[in-house]
């Protein structure tokens, strides 16, 4: 179930301010308030979706295309495509998802290293 009281829903309703990078018909991109890299931006769909699974099952083709395009447009707006950037989405508690609204993180601005630590 989608929680209308989650922080991203409040940002979409303009109840909480955000430092917006990009806004389209289908998505909103804004700077993370607790950045984990020199550039750390979140991109969220404007619809009420909890996860990538929920989004891929219920979103319209226009919403899906608009969200994916917004991720690329945000990277171009930030000017990070030349040096590289990481796109990450955590799904569920075990993966570290903290806000129950689909979102992707764009990280850039320094070398980010491997995705996961290597095990022996």
Protein Blocks (a to p, Z undefined) as FASTA:
>chain_A
ZZfkbmklmmmnopaccddfbdcfkbccdddfbdcbfbdcddddfbdcfblmlmmmmmcf
klmmmmmmmmmmmmmmnopmmnopaddddedjknopabfcdcddddehiaebjfbdcdZZ
